[in-house]
């Protein structure tokens, strides 16, 4: 099995809870006897560019009509799409920044949502994602507790991840959300991380029986 493991935390590895939890999950898979290869992507080092007018024009132009310049504009996106397509599973670990996904993960999404590559666009305007069948796990860390209370309605992270990956054909991504962390007392923080590790262990056991 090939796992594309993506980190998007701006913190150093030893200071990042999302990076730690992503690593923990992979360790749990190994303990369950799952054999896998890792394609690792650190979005703080391999930052995908923002969309440009040239990119937008090129991506919607039929492949056989693209100029050499258009093909050059799409080269990095083509390569990233192929990395995603070739992966059997995606493990995406990220913190919540200002109620939503890190901007680096947004540019990653923009890079891999490609007509004719990761989704098909039909003449009647309907679409169909081409990544169906892949397992996708989102490991998120949140400073506040968004499970209930005053901040519950502030979760813009989960909807955008579900919408983007559903468009690509992933209907049932799994989520493990560690919360509350930064804006909590030490006891609540430790409890949140313990819950997340327990959930990740359970998912690792599930994957071991279905892969």
Backbone as a printed PyTorch tensor [residue, N CA C, xyz], in Angstrom:
tensor([[[  0.8410,  -1.1960,   0.0000],
         [  0.0000,   0.0000,   0.0000],
         [  0.8760,   1.2460,   0.0000]],

        [[  0.4540,   2.2370,  -0.7650],
         [  1.1860,   3.4970,  -0.8180],
         [  0.3820,   4.5810,  -0.1250]],

        [[  0.9810,   5.1970,   0.8790],
         [  0.3310,   6.2660,   1.6400],
         [  0.9810,   7.5990,   1.2960]],

        [[  0.1600,   8.5560,   0.9010],
         [  0.6450,   9.9210,   0.7720],
         [  0.3960,  10.6070,   2.0990]],

        [[  1.4720,  10.9190,   2.8000],
         [  1.4000,  11.5250,   4.1280],
         [  1.7150,  13.0110,   3.9920]],

        [[  0.7530,  13.8490,   4.3580],
         [  0.8850,  15.2920,   4.1790],
         [  0.8590,  15.9970,   5.5290]],

        [[  1.8550,  16.8410,   5.7660],
         [  1.8820,  17.7070,   6.9430],
         [  1.7100,  19.1550,   6.4910]],

        [[  0.9580,  19.9290,   7.2800],
         [  0.7310,  21.3260,   6.9110],
         [  0.9240,  22.2910,   8.0750]],

        [[  1.5030,  21.8070,   9.1720],
         [  1.7230,  22.6890,  10.3200],
         [  2.9260,  23.5900,  10.0940]],

        [[  2.7770,  24.8510,  10.4710],
         [  3.8900,  25.8000,  10.3520],
         [  4.9070,  25.6320,  11.4770]],

        [[  4.5710,  24.8290,  12.4860],
         [  5.4810,  24.6340,  13.6090],
         [  6.5730,  23.6190,  13.2810]],

        [[  7.6560,  23.6870,  14.0600],
         [  8.7090,  22.6930,  13.9290],
         [  8.1610,  21.3290,  14.3520]],

        [[  8.7020,  20.2500,  13.7860],
         [  8.1670,  18.9120,  14.0850],
         [  8.0410,  18.6090,  15.5670]],

        [[  9.0280,  19.0100,  16.3610],
         [  9.0040,  18.6890,  17.7860],
         [  8.0070,  19.5400,  18.5620]],

        [[  7.4390,  20.5580,  17.9160],
         [  6.4790,  21.4430,  18.5770],
         [  5.0610,  21.2930,  18.0470]],

        [[  4.8760,  20.4460,  17.0580],
         [  3.5900,  20.3560,  16.3690],
         [  2.8010,  19.1280,  16.8000]],

        [[  1.6190,  19.3530,  17.3210],
         [  0.7620,  18.2370,  17.6930],
         [  0.2310,  17.4850,  16.4720]],

        [[ -0.1050,  18.2010,  15.4030],
         [ -0.6340,  17.5080,  14.2230],
         [  0.4340,  16.6190,  13.5860]],

        [[  1.6660,  17.0920,  13.5450],
         [  2.7520,  16.2690,  13.0090],
         [  2.9670,  15.0490,  13.8950]],

        [[  2.9130,  15.2510,  15.1920],
         [  3.0990,  14.1510,  16.1320],
         [  2.0110,  13.0950,  15.9660]],

        [[  0.7650,  13.5480,  15.8220],
         [ -0.3470,  12.6070,  15.6940],
         [ -0.3050,  11.8670,  14.3560]],

        [[  0.1160,  12.5460,  13.3010],
         [  0.2700,  11.8640,  12.0130],
         [  1.3160,  10.7650,  12.0890]],

        [[  2.4250,  11.0690,  12.7150],
         [  3.4800,  10.0720,  12.9030],
         [  2.9810,   8.9280,  13.7780]],

        [[  2.2250,   9.2480,  14.8210],
         [  1.6770,   8.2280,  15.7100],
         [  0.7790,   7.2620,  14.9350]],

        [[ -0.0480,   7.7850,  14.0460],
         [ -0.9530,   6.9250,  13.2790],
         [ -0.1750,   5.9420,  12.4130]],

        [[  0.8580,   6.4180,  11.7530],
         [  1.6590,   5.5270,  10.9100],
         [  2.3540,   4.4540,  11.7490]],

        [[  2.7820,   4.8240,  12.9420],
         [  3.3850,   3.8400,  13.8360],
         [  2.3620,   2.7710,  14.2390]],

        [[  1.1150,   3.1990,  14.4430],
         [  0.0690,   2.2430,  14.7940],
         [ -0.2140,   1.2920,  13.6380]],

        [[ -0.1760,   1.7930,  12.4130],
         [ -0.3520,   0.9150,  11.2560],
         [  0.7380,  -0.1490,  11.2090]],

        [[  1.9730,   0.2660,  11.4830],
         [  3.0800,  -0.6920,  11.4900],
         [  2.8610,  -1.7500,  12.5640]],

        [[  2.4170,  -1.3280,  13.7230],
         [  2.1760,  -2.2790,  14.8120],
         [  1.0860,  -3.2860,  14.4550]],

        [[  0.1760,  -2.8640,  13.5770],
         [ -0.8920,  -3.7560,  13.1400],
         [ -0.4590,  -4.6490,  11.9800]],

        [[  0.7980,  -4.5340,  11.5800],
         [  1.3350,  -5.3910,  10.5270],
         [  1.0280,  -4.9350,   9.1190]],

        [[  0.6180,  -3.6720,   8.9520],
         [  0.3170,  -3.1510,   7.6220],
         [  1.6220,  -2.7650,   6.9240]],

        [[  1.8250,  -3.2870,   5.7250],
         [  3.0020,  -2.9410,   4.9300],
         [  2.6540,  -1.7570,   4.0260]],

        [[  3.4570,  -0.7170,   4.0850],
         [  3.1600,   0.4450,   3.2580],
         [  4.4310,   1.2080,   2.9110]],

        [[  4.3150,   1.9660,   1.8370],
         [  5.3460,   2.9110,   1.4170],
         [  4.8080,   4.3140,   1.6470]],

        [[  5.7080,   5.2360,   1.9540],
         [  5.3030,   6.6110,   2.2340],
         [  5.7760,   7.5460,   1.1250]],

        [[  4.8470,   8.3480,   0.6300],
         [  5.1850,   9.4970,  -0.1990],
         [  4.9060,  10.7070,   0.6800]],

        [[  5.9580,  11.3220,   1.2010],
         [  5.7920,  12.3840,   2.1940],
         [  5.8080,  13.7560,   1.5500]],

        [[  4.8690,  14.5950,   1.9560],
         [  4.7780,  15.9610,   1.4550],
         [  4.6440,  16.9150,   2.6370]],

        [[  5.6170,  17.7850,   2.7970],
         [  5.5830,  18.8130,   3.8310],
         [  5.2320,  20.1300,   3.1490]],

        [[  4.0190,  20.5920,   3.3780],
         [  3.5420,  21.7680,   2.6630],
         [  4.1270,  23.0740,   3.1790]],

        [[  4.9260,  23.0350,   4.2270],
         [  5.6390,  24.2400,   4.6370],
         [  6.9590,  24.3740,   3.8750]],

        [[  7.3830,  23.2900,   3.2430],
         [  8.6210,  23.3140,   2.4500],
         [  8.3320,  23.2330,   0.9550]],

        [[  7.3620,  22.4320,   0.5940],
         [  6.9670,  22.2870,  -0.8130],
         [  5.6420,  23.0200,  -0.9870]],

        [[  5.7170,  24.3380,  -0.9980],
         [  4.5130,  25.1680,  -1.0370],
         [  4.0270,  25.2790,  -2.4770]],

        [[  2.7660,  24.9190,  -2.6860],
         [  2.1900,  25.0300,  -4.0210],
         [  1.8190,  26.4810,  -4.3020]],

        [[  2.0020,  26.9230,  -5.5440],
         [  1.7270,  28.3290,  -5.8600],
         [  0.2350,  28.6370,  -5.9020]],

        [[ -0.0810,  29.9010,  -5.6790],
         [ -1.4570,  30.3490,  -5.8650],
         [ -1.8110,  30.2900,  -7.3520]],

        [[ -3.1100,  30.1820,  -7.6240],
         [ -3.5560,  30.1400,  -9.0080],
         [ -3.2330,  31.4570,  -9.7160]],

        [[ -2.9150,  31.3390, -10.9850],
         [ -2.6240,  32.4990, -11.8250],
         [ -3.5630,  32.4750, -13.0280]],

        [[ -3.7030,  33.6090, -13.7160],
         [ -4.5290,  33.6090, -14.9340],
         [ -4.0390,  32.5870, -15.9600]],

        [[ -2.7190,  32.4420, -16.0610],
         [ -2.1590,  31.5040, -17.0280],
         [ -2.5220,  30.0600, -16.6800]],

        [[ -2.5080,  29.7570, -15.3960],
         [ -2.8610,  28.4060, -14.9510],
         [ -4.3220,  28.1130, -15.2600]],

        [[ -5.1950,  29.0620, -14.9450],
         [ -6.6240,  28.8560, -15.1450],
         [ -6.9360,  28.6320, -16.6260]],

        [[ -6.3470,  29.4320, -17.4860],
         [ -6.5770,  29.2640, -18.9260],
         [ -6.0780,  27.9060, -19.3950]],

        [[ -4.8830,  27.5240, -18.9360],
         [ -4.2820,  26.2740, -19.3940],
         [ -5.0550,  25.0500, -18.9310]],

        [[ -5.5230,  25.0750, -17.6930],
         [ -6.1650,  23.8740, -17.1470],
         [ -7.5110,  23.5830, -17.8070]],

        [[ -8.1840,  24.6330, -18.3130],
         [ -9.4690,  24.4160, -18.9760],
         [ -9.3330,  24.2400, -20.4950]],

        [[ -8.1440,  24.3810, -21.0120],
         [ -7.9170,  24.1680, -22.4410],
         [ -7.7660,  22.6720, -22.6970]],

        [[ -8.4490,  22.1090, -23.7000],
         [ -8.2660,  20.6830, -24.0160],
         [ -6.7950,  20.3620, -24.1940]],

        [[ -6.3930,  19.1940, -23.7100],
         [ -4.9680,  18.8470, -23.6900],
         [ -4.3210,  18.9360, -25.0590]],

        [[ -5.0430,  18.5200, -26.0940],
         [ -4.4510,  18.5320, -27.4380],
         [ -4.3770,  19.9300, -28.0460]],

        [[ -4.9160,  20.9170, -27.3360],
         [ -4.8720,  22.2920, -27.8370],
         [ -3.9290,  23.1810, -27.0260]],

        [[ -3.2560,  22.6050, -26.0470],
         [ -2.3720,  23.4130, -25.1970],
         [ -1.0700,  23.7430, -25.9060]],

        [[ -0.6430,  24.9630, -25.7300],
         [  0.6370,  25.3980, -26.2670],
         [  1.7610,  24.8810, -25.3690]],

        [[  2.9980,  24.8960, -25.8360],
         [  4.1200,  24.5210, -24.9760],
         [  4.1640,  25.3510, -23.6890]],

        [[  3.7880,  26.6240, -23.7970],
         [  3.7840,  27.4830, -22.6130],
         [  2.7290,  27.0290, -21.6110]],

        [[  1.5750,  26.6450, -22.1120],
         [  0.5170,  26.1470, -21.2310],
         [  0.9480,  24.8580, -20.5430]],

        [[  1.5530,  23.9770, -21.2830],
         [  2.0150,  22.7090, -20.7100],
         [  3.0510,  22.9610, -19.6180]],

        [[  3.9040,  23.9450, -19.8310],
         [  4.9300,  24.2710, -18.8390],
         [  4.2830,  24.8030, -17.5650]],

        [[  3.2340,  25.6240, -17.7240],
         [  2.5290,  26.1690, -16.5580],
         [  1.9330,  25.0550, -15.7160]],

        [[  1.4910,  23.9680, -16.3530],
         [  0.8130,  22.8790, -15.6580],
         [  1.7470,  21.7720, -15.1860]],

        [[  3.0180,  21.8780, -15.4600],
         [  3.9570,  20.7900, -15.1680],
         [  3.9440,  20.3810, -13.7030]],

        [[  4.0700,  21.3360, -12.7920],
         [  4.1180,  21.0070, -11.3590],
         [  2.7850,  20.4450, -10.8830]],

        [[  1.6920,  21.0020, -11.3730],
         [  0.3770,  20.4950, -11.0070],
         [  0.1760,  19.0790, -11.5280]],

        [[  0.6070,  18.8240, -12.7530],
         [  0.5080,  17.4720, -13.3180],
         [  1.2240,  16.4650, -12.4170]],

        [[  2.4150,  16.8420, -11.9760],
         [  3.2100,  15.9410, -11.1400],
         [  2.5360,  15.6960,  -9.7930]],

        [[  1.9840,  16.7480,  -9.1900],
         [  1.3220,  16.5830,  -7.8960],
         [  0.0610,  15.7450,  -8.0350]],

        [[ -0.6860,  15.9590,  -9.0970],
         [ -1.8850,  15.1470,  -9.3330],
         [ -1.5190,  13.6720,  -9.4480]],

        [[ -0.4430,  13.3720, -10.1390],
         [ -0.0380,  11.9820, -10.3050],
         [  0.3900,  11.3660,  -8.9770]],

        [[  0.9960,  12.1670,  -8.1080],
         [  1.3430,  11.6580,  -6.7770],
         [  0.0950,  11.2710,  -5.9990]],

        [[ -0.9350,  12.1070,  -6.0920],
         [ -2.1830,  11.8150,  -5.3990],
         [ -2.8690,  10.6080,  -6.0190]],

        [[ -2.9180,  10.5570,  -7.3190],
         [ -3.5810,   9.4530,  -8.0160],
         [ -2.9090,   8.1220,  -7.7100]],

        [[ -1.5820,   8.1220,  -7.6130],
         [ -0.8500,   6.8730,  -7.4030],
         [ -0.9230,   6.3800,  -5.9620]],

        [[ -1.3760,   7.2300,  -5.0490],
         [ -1.4880,   6.8280,  -3.6440],
         [ -2.7610,   6.0220,  -3.4270]],

        [[ -2.6570,   5.0080,  -2.5830],
         [ -3.8440,   4.2430,  -2.2040],
         [ -4.6240,   4.9560,  -1.1120]],

        [[ -3.9030,   5.6540,  -0.2410],
         [ -4.5240,   6.3630,   0.8680],
         [ -3.8280,   7.7030,   1.0740]],

        [[ -4.5620,   8.6490,   1.6630],
         [ -3.9960,   9.9370,   2.0280],
         [ -4.1800,  10.1460,   3.5260]],

        [[ -3.0980,  10.4980,   4.1980],
         [ -3.1380,  10.8450,   5.6170],
         [ -2.7020,  12.3050,   5.7090]],

        [[ -3.6610,  13.1800,   6.0020],
         [ -3.4100,  14.6130,   5.9740],
         [ -3.5050,  15.1710,   7.3940]],

        [[ -2.4000,  15.6780,   7.9090],
         [ -2.3510,  16.1980,   9.2720],
         [ -2.1580,  17.7120,   9.2180]],

        [[ -3.0240,  18.4250,   9.9440],
         [ -2.9420,  19.8880,   9.8720],
         [ -3.6000,  20.5350,  11.0770]],

        [[ -3.1330,  21.7120,  11.4420],
         [ -3.8120,  22.4840,  12.4870],
         [ -4.9210,  23.3230,  11.8850]],

        [[ -5.8390,  23.7470,  12.7170],
         [ -6.8240,  24.7400,  12.3120],
         [ -6.2130,  26.1230,  12.5080]],

        [[ -6.2080,  26.9110,  11.4400],
         [ -5.7300,  28.2890,  11.5260],
         [ -6.9050,  29.2230,  11.2610]],

        [[ -7.2370,  30.0260,  12.2370],
         [ -8.3050,  31.0130,  12.0650],
         [ -9.5790,  30.3610,  11.5350]],

        [[ -9.9300,  29.2490,  12.1620],
         [-11.1860,  28.5310,  11.9710],
         [-11.2370,  27.6640,  10.7190]],

        [[-10.1450,  27.6160,   9.9400],
         [-10.2080,  26.8220,   8.7170],
         [ -8.8600,  26.1640,   8.4280]],

        [[ -8.6900,  25.6720,   7.2150],
         [ -7.4680,  24.9400,   6.8600],
         [ -6.3050,  25.9070,   6.6480]],

        [[ -5.0730,  25.4410,   6.8190],
         [ -3.9160,  26.2850,   6.5100],
         [ -3.9340,  26.6940,   5.0410]],

        [[ -3.4490,  27.8740,   4.7480],
         [ -3.4580,  28.3570,   3.3630],
         [ -2.6200,  27.4570,   2.4630]],

        [[ -1.5890,  26.8240,   3.0150],
         [ -0.7640,  25.9270,   2.2050],
         [ -1.5410,  24.6940,   1.7690]],

        [[ -2.4920,  24.2430,   2.6110],
         [ -3.3020,  23.1070,   2.1940],
         [ -4.3430,  23.5560,   1.1720]],

        [[ -4.7860,  24.7920,   1.2530],
         [ -5.7150,  25.3060,   0.2410],
         [ -5.0490,  25.3590,  -1.1240]],

        [[ -3.7960,  25.8160,  -1.1930],
         [ -3.1350,  25.8490,  -2.4930],
         [ -2.8500,  24.4350,  -3.0000]],

        [[ -2.6470,  23.4920,  -2.0820],
         [ -2.5210,  22.0890,  -2.4840],
         [ -3.8210,  21.6070,  -3.1360]],

        [[ -4.9590,  21.9320,  -2.5220],
         [ -6.2510,  21.5580,  -3.0980],
         [ -6.4130,  22.1870,  -4.4770]],

        [[ -6.0670,  23.4710,  -4.5980],
         [ -6.1760,  24.1440,  -5.8970],
         [ -5.2850,  23.4830,  -6.9470]],

        [[ -4.1560,  22.9660,  -6.5110],
         [ -3.2140,  22.3240,  -7.4270],
         [ -3.7360,  21.0030,  -7.9620]],

        [[ -4.4850,  20.2540,  -7.1310],
         [ -4.8700,  18.9040,  -7.5330],
         [ -6.3010,  18.7950,  -8.0580]],

        [[ -7.0960,  19.8490,  -7.9690],
         [ -8.4300,  19.7990,  -8.5780],
         [ -8.2890,  20.2090, -10.0370]],

        [[ -8.2290,  19.2070, -10.9050],
         [ -7.9210,  19.4240, -12.3190],
         [ -8.9190,  18.7050, -13.2200]],

        [[ -9.5250,  19.4730, -14.1120],
         [-10.4580,  18.9160, -15.0820],
         [ -9.7710,  17.8610, -15.9470]],

        [[-10.3990,  16.6910, -16.0460],
         [ -9.8570,  15.6260, -16.8770],
         [ -8.7330,  14.8470, -16.2440]],

        [[ -8.2890,  15.2850, -15.0750],
         [ -7.1830,  14.6100, -14.3920],
         [ -7.6910,  13.9730, -13.0970]],

        [[ -8.2270,  14.7960, -12.2020],
         [ -8.7630,  14.2690, -10.9450],
         [-10.2920,  14.3320, -10.8900]],

        [[-10.9010,  14.9520, -11.8760],
         [-12.3550,  14.8790, -12.0150],
         [-12.7170,  15.0770, -13.4790]],

        [[-13.8560,  14.5320, -13.8720],
         [-14.3580,  14.6870, -15.2400],
         [-15.4900,  15.6990, -15.2600]],

        [[-15.4970,  16.5290, -16.2790],
         [-16.5590,  17.5060, -16.5050],
         [-17.2950,  17.1140, -17.7740]],

        [[-18.5950,  16.8920, -17.6500],
         [-19.3810,  16.4040, -18.7700],
         [-20.1140,  17.5510, -19.4630]],

        [[-20.5230,  17.3540, -20.7220],
         [-21.1720,  18.4280, -21.4910],
         [-22.3960,  19.0220, -20.8200]],

        [[-23.1080,  18.2300, -20.0090],
         [-24.3000,  18.7650, -19.3440],
         [-23.9780,  19.5350, -18.0700]],

        [[-22.6780,  19.6940, -17.7840],
         [-22.2650,  20.4610, -16.6130],
         [-22.0660,  19.6430, -15.3600]],

        [[-22.4000,  18.3560, -15.3920],
         [-22.1850,  17.5060, -14.2230],
         [-20.7150,  17.0850, -14.1520]],

        [[-20.3030,  16.6710, -12.9790],
         [-18.9230,  16.2680, -12.7660],
         [-18.8700,  14.9280, -12.0410]],

        [[-17.7130,  14.2800, -12.1300],
         [-17.4950,  13.0360, -11.3950],
         [-16.0370,  12.9610, -10.9720]],

        [[-15.8160,  12.8370,  -9.6530],
         [-14.4520,  12.7330,  -9.1460],
         [-13.8100,  11.4180,  -9.5420]],

        [[-12.4890,  11.4500,  -9.6870],
         [-11.7690,  10.2660, -10.1590],
         [-10.9160,   9.6140,  -9.0740]],

        [[-11.1060,  10.0420,  -7.8190],
         [-10.3020,   9.4860,  -6.7330],
         [-11.1080,   8.5190,  -5.8670]],

        [[-12.2570,   8.0870,  -6.3490],
         [-13.1020,   7.1740,  -5.5770],
         [-12.3240,   5.9030,  -5.2330]],

        [[-12.5820,   5.3950,  -4.0400],
         [-11.9340,   4.1580,  -3.6070],
         [-10.7280,   4.3660,  -2.7230]],

        [[-10.2260,   5.5840,  -2.6640],
         [ -9.0790,   5.8550,  -1.8010],
         [ -9.5550,   6.1030,  -0.3590]],

        [[ -8.7540,   5.6520,   0.5890],
         [ -8.9900,   6.0120,   1.9830],
         [ -8.3480,   7.3670,   2.2450]],

        [[ -9.0590,   8.2230,   2.9610],
         [ -8.5180,   9.5340,   3.3110],
         [ -8.7810,   9.7790,   4.7900]],

        [[ -7.7200,  10.1240,   5.4970],
         [ -7.8110,  10.4450,   6.9200],
         [ -7.3080,  11.8600,   7.1490]],

        [[ -8.1400,  12.6830,   7.7820],
         [ -7.7370,  14.0270,   8.1740],
         [ -7.5020,  14.0370,   9.6740]],

        [[ -6.2880,  14.3840,  10.0660],
         [ -5.9460,  14.5350,  11.4760],
         [ -5.7970,  16.0310,  11.7290]],

        [[ -6.7100,  16.5920,  12.5110],
         [ -6.6830,  18.0350,  12.7260],
         [ -6.4920,  18.3570,  14.2020]],

        [[ -5.8670,  19.4820,  14.4420],
         [ -5.6820,  19.9720,  15.8050],
         [ -6.3050,  21.3560,  15.8940]],

        [[ -7.0250,  21.5840,  16.9870],
         [ -7.7520,  22.8430,  17.1580],
         [ -7.4170,  23.4500,  18.5170]],

        [[ -7.1550,  24.7330,  18.5440],
         [ -6.8240,  25.3980,  19.7980],
         [ -7.9760,  25.4250,  20.7670]],

        [[ -9.1860,  25.6620,  20.2460],
         [-10.3910,  25.7120,  21.0640],
         [-11.1890,  24.4240,  20.8800]],

        [[-12.2040,  24.2510,  21.7010],
         [-13.0730,  23.0790,  21.6160],
         [-14.3020,  23.4370,  20.7850]],

        [[-14.3670,  22.8620,  19.5770],
         [-15.4650,  23.1780,  18.6710],
         [-16.5220,  22.0860,  18.6500]],

        [[-16.4680,  21.1740,  19.5890],
         [-17.4610,  20.1030,  19.6330],
         [-18.8070,  20.6040,  20.1200]],

        [[-18.7880,  21.6180,  20.9460],
         [-20.0160,  22.1950,  21.4760],
         [-19.6850,  23.5790,  22.0400]],

        [[-20.7150,  24.2990,  22.4430],
         [-20.4780,  25.5810,  23.0900],
         [-20.3580,  26.7430,  22.1180]],

        [[-19.7150,  27.8040,  22.5990],
         [-19.6990,  29.0830,  21.8820],
         [-19.0000,  29.0200,  20.5370]],

        [[-18.0330,  28.1100,  20.3880],
         [-17.2520,  28.0820,  19.1530],
         [-17.6950,  27.0050,  18.1660]],

        [[-18.7420,  26.2530,  18.4880],
         [-19.1470,  25.1340,  17.6490],
         [-19.4310,  25.5540,  16.2070]],

        [[-20.0570,  26.7150,  16.0440],
         [-20.4350,  27.1630,  14.7010],
         [-19.2520,  27.7270,  13.9180]],

        [[-18.0770,  27.8060,  14.5420],
         [-16.9200,  28.4310,  13.9040],
         [-16.0710,  27.4460,  13.0960]],

        [[-16.4630,  26.1870,  13.0570],
         [-15.6740,  25.1850,  12.3400],
         [-15.8980,  25.3030,  10.8340]],

        [[-15.0190,  26.0440,  10.1640],
         [-15.0530,  26.1330,   8.7020],
         [-14.0880,  25.1470,   8.0710]],

        [[-13.3520,  24.4170,   8.8930],
         [-12.3610,  23.4650,   8.4040],
         [-13.0110,  22.1850,   7.8640]],

        [[-13.8510,  21.5750,   8.6820],
         [-14.4550,  20.2990,   8.2930],
         [-15.2820,  20.4220,   7.0200]],

        [[-16.1650,  21.4270,   6.8880],
         [-16.9560,  21.5180,   5.6580],
         [-16.1280,  21.6720,   4.3910]],

        [[-15.0690,  22.4770,   4.4470],
         [-14.2880,  22.7070,   3.2260],
         [-13.5200,  21.4520,   2.8290]],

        [[-13.0290,  20.6980,   3.8000],
         [-12.3320,  19.4570,   3.4810],
         [-13.2960,  18.4300,   2.8980]],

        [[-14.4730,  18.2980,   3.5070],
         [-15.4640,  17.3560,   2.9910],
         [-15.8960,  17.7400,   1.5790]],

        [[-16.1500,  19.0150,   1.3450],
         [-16.6320,  19.4620,   0.0390],
         [-15.5870,  19.2380,  -1.0490]],

        [[-14.3490,  19.6400,  -0.7820],
         [-13.3050,  19.5350,  -1.7950],
         [-13.0270,  18.0850,  -2.1650]],

        [[-12.9440,  17.2210,  -1.1700],
         [-12.5880,  15.8290,  -1.4640],
         [-13.7900,  15.0240,  -1.9380]],

        [[-14.9940,  15.4110,  -1.5620],
         [-16.1800,  14.7900,  -2.1350],
         [-16.2550,  15.0910,  -3.6260]],

        [[-15.8970,  16.3020,  -4.0120],
         [-15.8700,  16.6760,  -5.4270],
         [-14.9260,  15.7730,  -6.2100]],

        [[-13.8630,  15.3190,  -5.5530],
         [-12.8790,  14.4510,  -6.2000],
         [-13.2420,  12.9730,  -6.1000]],

        [[-14.3710,  12.6670,  -5.4530],
         [-14.8230,  11.2860,  -5.3940],
         [-14.6580,  10.6050,  -4.0580]],

        [[-14.1710,  11.3340,  -3.0610],
         [-13.9790,  10.7730,  -1.7180],
         [-15.2100,  11.0990,  -0.8860]],

        [[-16.0900,  10.1270,  -0.7150],
         [-17.3550,  10.3920,  -0.0510],
         [-17.3140,  10.2350,   1.4650]],

        [[-16.4020,   9.4290,   1.9660],
         [-16.4020,   9.1410,   3.3990],
         [-15.0090,   9.2940,   4.0100]],

        [[-14.4490,  10.5060,   3.9680],
         [-13.1640,  10.6980,   4.6380],
         [-13.3410,  10.5540,   6.1420]],

        [[-12.2780,  10.1190,   6.8090],
         [-12.3340,   9.9810,   8.2620],
         [-11.6400,  11.1690,   8.9120]],

        [[-12.1530,  11.5690,  10.0770],
         [-11.6080,  12.7130,  10.7960],
         [-11.2590,  12.3090,  12.2220]],

        [[-10.0970,  12.7520,  12.6630],
         [ -9.7360,  12.7060,  14.0740],
         [ -9.3380,  14.1250,  14.4460]],

        [[-10.1130,  14.7320,  15.3140],
         [ -9.9120,  16.1390,  15.6840],
         [ -9.4770,  16.2310,  17.1430]],

        [[ -8.2560,  16.6740,  17.3480],
         [ -7.7360,  16.8530,  18.7110],
         [ -8.0840,  18.2580,  19.1810]],

        [[ -8.9200,  18.3340,  20.2180],
         [ -9.3940,  19.6290,  20.7130],
         [ -9.9600,  19.4780,  22.1260]],

        [[ -9.7590,  20.5060,  22.9690],
         [ -9.0470,  21.7700,  22.7640],
         [ -7.5670,  21.6080,  23.1260]],

        [[ -6.7090,  22.3920,  22.4690],
         [ -5.2770,  22.2860,  22.7470],
         [ -4.7080,  23.6110,  23.2520]],

        [[ -4.3810,  24.5090,  22.3560],
         [ -3.6440,  25.7110,  22.7550],
         [ -4.4040,  26.5620,  23.7710]],

        [[ -5.7060,  26.7220,  23.5740],
         [ -6.4870,  27.6070,  24.4460],
         [ -7.2270,  26.7880,  25.4990]],

        [[ -6.4700,  25.9950,  26.2370],
         [ -7.0790,  25.1470,  27.2710],
         [ -6.0840,  24.9550,  28.4030]],

        [[ -6.5680,  24.4060,  29.4880],
         [ -5.6870,  24.1070,  30.6070],
         [ -4.9230,  22.8220,  30.3180]],

        [[ -3.7990,  22.5970,  31.0050],
         [ -2.9670,  21.4190,  30.7290],
         [ -3.7180,  20.0940,  30.8060]],

        [[ -4.6190,  19.9670,  31.7480],
         [ -5.3580,  18.7130,  31.8970],
         [ -6.2520,  18.4440,  30.6830]],

        [[ -6.9370,  19.4780,  30.2040],
         [ -7.8070,  19.3250,  29.0400],
         [ -6.9910,  19.0330,  27.7860]],

        [[ -5.8080,  19.6520,  27.6930],
         [ -4.9330,  19.4200,  26.5380],
         [ -4.4700,  17.9730,  26.4960]],

        [[ -4.0390,  17.4560,  27.6230],
         [ -3.5940,  16.0700,  27.6710],
         [ -4.7350,  15.1100,  27.3530]],

        [[ -5.9160,  15.4230,  27.8380],
         [ -7.0740,  14.5800,  27.5660],
         [ -7.4200,  14.5860,  26.0770]],

        [[ -7.3020,  15.7480,  25.4350],
         [ -7.6000,  15.8560,  24.0070],
         [ -6.6330,  15.0110,  23.1860]],

        [[ -5.3620,  15.0700,  23.5270],
         [ -4.3650,  14.2780,  22.7960],
         [ -4.5610,  12.7900,  23.0470]],

        [[ -4.9490,  12.4280,  24.2590],
         [ -5.2010,  11.0210,  24.5700],
         [ -6.3850,  10.5020,  23.7700]],

        [[ -7.4490,  11.3090,  23.6620],
         [ -8.6210,  10.9080,  22.8580],
         [ -8.2270,  10.7030,  21.4030]],

        [[ -7.4210,  11.6330,  20.8830],
         [ -7.0090,  11.5360,  19.4850],
         [ -6.1800,  10.2790,  19.2370]],

        [[ -5.2570,   9.9890,  20.1430],
         [ -4.4360,   8.7860,  19.9740],
         [ -5.3030,   7.5250,  20.0320]],

        [[ -6.2920,   7.5300,  20.9120],
         [ -7.1860,   6.3720,  21.0060],
         [ -7.9840,   6.1910,  19.7060]],

        [[ -8.4790,   7.2880,  19.1580],
         [ -9.2280,   7.2150,  17.9070],
         [ -8.3290,   6.7550,  16.7650]],

        [[ -7.1060,   7.2440,  16.7240],
         [ -6.1750,   6.8580,  15.6660],
         [ -5.8090,   5.3820,  15.7730]],

        [[ -5.6680,   4.8890,  16.9730],
         [ -5.3800,   3.4710,  17.1710],
         [ -6.5290,   2.6130,  16.6500]],

        [[ -7.7460,   3.0500,  16.9200],
         [ -8.9210,   2.3170,  16.4360],
         [ -8.9700,   2.3010,  14.9120]],

        [[ -8.6930,   3.4450,  14.2890],
         [ -8.7120,   3.5220,  12.8250],
         [ -7.6070,   2.6650,  12.2260]],

        [[ -6.4400,   2.6460,  12.8480],
         [ -5.3500,   1.7990,  12.3650],
         [ -5.7580,   0.3300,  12.3710]],

        [[ -6.4580,  -0.0910,  13.4090],
         [ -6.9400,  -1.4710,  13.4880],
         [ -7.9710,  -1.7460,  12.3990]],

        [[ -8.8320,  -0.7650,  12.1300],
         [ -9.8250,  -0.9120,  11.0650],
         [ -9.1480,  -1.0570,   9.7200]],

        [[ -8.1810,  -0.1890,   9.4470],
         [ -7.4800,  -0.2430,   8.1710],
         [ -6.7530,  -1.5760,   8.0090]],

        [[ -6.2090,  -2.0760,   9.0870],
         [ -5.4410,  -3.3370,   9.0150],
         [ -6.3200,  -4.5080,   8.5840]],

        [[ -7.6140,  -4.4250,   8.8690],
         [ -8.5180,  -5.5240,   8.5010],
         [ -9.1580,  -5.3340,   7.1460]],

        [[ -9.0140,  -4.1400,   6.5530],
         [ -9.6770,  -3.8760,   5.2800],
         [ -8.7140,  -3.6440,   4.1390]],

        [[ -7.4480,  -3.5260,   4.4210],
         [ -6.4640,  -3.2530,   3.3770],
         [ -5.8490,  -4.5710,   2.9100]]])
